[in-house]
Amino acid sequence: MDRFVRPLWAVVVLLGVGLVVGGMVAQAVGGGEGVDHRPALVGIVLVVVWLVARVVRGRELDLPKGGGPGRAVGRALVLALGLLLAVYPSREAIVDRVEAIGDEKPAVPIHEPEALEAALAALSDRAGHRQATEVTISTAAVWAHMPIEPGERWVRLWGYQQGDVTEAGRGNDAIQPLSADGQFSLDEVAWDEIQPAFERARAEFVAENGEEPAGYSEIHVRRVRGDGPGNGPLRIDFGFVGDGRWHYSMDADGSGLARDPG
């Protein structure tokens, strides 16, 4: 019977590894929604059981060496079986994700009014309120520093990209700004005025330089310095990449767009 022990334990650990790796593949491809994590959990248990048995019984449970091509093929088949058993329950989620990727249309710049409002609504839903200390906007994502509770100084970083909301992690929570006076309501900002202002500034750049800007900085919405750091008026600012200084700012209601001197 002893000669069957090592091959049996080899099957256990290889099957466990296959289940764990297959679970990781299902999670990565399936995107988390509809993914069955139970096979991966079983795989983890199998690997842990093998590790404990290996400690108790010593090197006799090491994977057998040698054996030629037949043994290598057998191990590959066990690993493949584990992968299949882990991926199969999540096949619908994986197929849906792959089809969605294939059907994706070119991304709409996130600072366009409808896309931006959808992003802010999603961030507010996840945070549970509409207070923020800073919002940063790029062509593809929106990031918002939002207090864990309105009025608190502890803030959490939330991100929105391609319809998904993510958080930077509770380990990244920070005290920002120095006082709660730096917070503002998302309703204080005329978000639909950002795109028109951006286009006016871009037209000015083109008129003066004869070409489109090579790029632009992220758009920031935050309070500027007042009596203390970050407790002054709420402002929107952005800039273009080109010769000279091309930095613009305006009031939160979309008025007063001006190119900063310098």
N, C-alpha and C positions, 0 to 999 in steps of 0.2 A: 504493500500500500504506500510505503514512503516514497517510492519512485513516482507516484502520481501527485504527491503533495506540491512539489515545486511548480510543475506545469499548471496545476489548479490555481495556485496563488498567482501565477503569472497571468492567467486569464482574468482573475479578479482585478489586479492592478491595471492591466491594459484596458479592460472594459471600463474601469472607473475613469482612467485618463481620457478615453474616447468620449465618455459621457460629458465630462467637464469641458473638454475642448469643443465638442458639439454644441453644448449650451452657450459657450462664448460666441460661437459662430452664429447661432440662432439669435442671440441678443444683439450682436453687431448688425446683422443683416435685417432682422425683423424690426429693429428700432424700439424694442421694449414693449410695444402695445401688442397684446395677444400672444406673447411668447410664454411657453410653458417652461417654468424653471425646475420642475420636479425631477426630470432626468439628470440635470446637472447636480442637483442636491444628492441624488442617489450615487452619482459618480464620486462626489466628495466623500460620502460615507464609505464607499468601497476603498478609496485610496487611504483614508484615515485608518480603516480596519487593517489594511495591509501594513501600514506603517507601524501600528501598535504590535501586530503579530511579528513584524520584522525585528522590533526591539526585544520582544519576549524570546523569540526563537533564534535570533541571530542570523548569520549569513546563509543558513540553509534555505531561507526564503528569497534570496537574491534571484533575479531572473537567470534561468539556465543559459550558459554560454555555449557557443557553437551550434551544432545541429544542422548546418547547411542551409540551402535555399528553402527547403520545406518548412523549417522552423520560422524563418523570416517571413515567409508568406502567411503562415498561420498567425503570427503576431499582427501583421498588417491587417488581416481579415478581422481579428478581434477589435483592433482599434477602429476600423471602418464600421463595424457593427455598432460600437459605442457611439460614434458620430451620427450614424443613421438613426439610432434610437433616440438621441437627443434632439435632432433636427426635425424628425418626422412629425411630432405633435405640434410643432410651430409652423408647419408648412404653409398654412393659409396666411399667416402674418408675413412670412417671408415673401410669398408670391405677391401679396398686396403691396409690399414695400418696393419690390423690384419693378412692378408695373407702374407704381407711382413715380419712381425715378425716371422710367422711360417716357412717361407722359408729361414730365415737368416742362413748363414753358419758361422762356427767359424771365428772370426775376424782375419784378417792378421795383424801381428804386424806392427804398423804404421811406424816404422823406416825401414822397408824393402823398397828398392828403388822405386818400382812402386807406392806403397801406399803413400809413403812420397811425391813423386813428385805430385801425384794427390791432396794431402792435400795442398801443397804449392801453386799449381795453383789455387785452389778454394779460398784460403785466399787472394791471390793477386787480383783475380777478384773482390772480395768484397771490398777490400781496395782501388782498383783502381791504384795500383802501386806495386813495388817489393822491397821497402825499409823497413827495420826493425831495431829495436834496440836489440831485443833478440827473439830467437825462442826456445821453450821448447818442447821436444818430449817424449812421453811415449808410452806404447804398444798400447794404444787405442785412443790417441788424440794428436793434435799438437796445441800449443798456441803460438801466435806471437804478440809481442808489435810492432805496426807499426804506423809511424807518420800519422796524419790525412792528411797532405800534405807533400810530400818529402821535407826535409830540415827544416821543422818546428819541434819545441821541444815538442809540444803536441802530445802524442801518444794515441792510442786506442788498447785495448786488444781484439784480435780476436781468436776464437777457431774453430777447425775442429774435428768432431767426427762422425763416421758412416755415412759419406757422407753429413753431415749438417754443415753449417757455422753459428756460433753464435758470438755475440759481448757482452762484459761484461756490456755494457751500457754507454751512454755518461756521466753519472754521475761518472764513473770510469776513465775518461780521466785524464791523468797526464802528468807532465813535466818529461820526461825521455829520455836520461840521462841529465847531466848538460849542455851539448852542443850538437849541431847537429853532431859533429865529431864522436859521438858514433854510428851513423847510418851506416848501410851497406846494400849492395844490395844482395838479395837472390842468384843472379847469381855468387857472389863471393865464394860461398860454394860448395864443391864437395859432394853433398848430397848422391850420390850413393856410396861414400867411407865410410859412417858411419856404415852401416851394416857389411861389411867385417872387419873393425877395431874393432867393438863391438865383433864379433865372435873370433877374435884373442885374445882379452883381456880375454874373457870368457874361452878360451882354456887354457890360462896361469893360471887363477884362479883354474880350475879343476885339472891341472897338479900339482899344489902346494898343494891343499887342498884335492884332492881325491874325491870331490863331487861338484855338481852344486851349484852356489851361491844361497842363500836363497831369494835373490831379487836384484834389482839394482835401482839406483837413476835415475831420469829423465835425459835425454840428453839435455845439454844446448849449444846453439850456441850464442856467444856474444863477444864483445871486452873486453879484459882485461885491467888492468890499464896501462897507458902509462905516458905521462907528467902530465895527470890529470885522474880523475876517468873515466873509460870506453872509453878511446880514443886510446888504444893501439892496438896490433895485434888482429885479429879475431881468436878465438879459439873455439874448440869443446871439451866438457868435460862430463864425466859420471863416475859412480862408481858402485861397487858391495858390497853387504852386506855379510860380513864374518869376520873371525878373522883378525885383523890387518887392515891396511889402503889399500883399493883397489880403488884408484881414478886415473883415466886416463885422459889425455888431448892430443890433437893433433892440427896441423895447419888446417886452413879452407880448404886446398886442399887435406886433408886426409893423409898428410905425418907427420912424426915425432911423431907417437904414442908412448907415454911413460907413465909409472906408476909413479905418483908423489911420492917423498920420504916423509917419515913421519910415 
